[in-house]
Amino acid sequence: MGLVAQNIRTQNEATISGAQDSDLTPQELEALLRLIKKTTFVGEDVEMVYTLVVKLQKQYLQKTK
């Protein structure tokens, strides 16, 4: 089960349409990393979260060079 967004208005009134703009901005990547940092994970999820964080960090670093 997943969520599907259609034509969402953001704070700056730009319209985001579904999968057309799925590339995350550096600010979005940073927000995700901060949320993950504040969250507690159980043992069985730690490896998956670690792998996810590494990927997010790589993307963040590539976009902020």
Buried (B, 14 or more C-beta within 10 A) or exposed (E): EEEEEEEEEEEEEEEBEEEEEEEBEEEBBBEBBEEBEEEEEEEEEEEEEEEBBEEBEEBBEEBEE
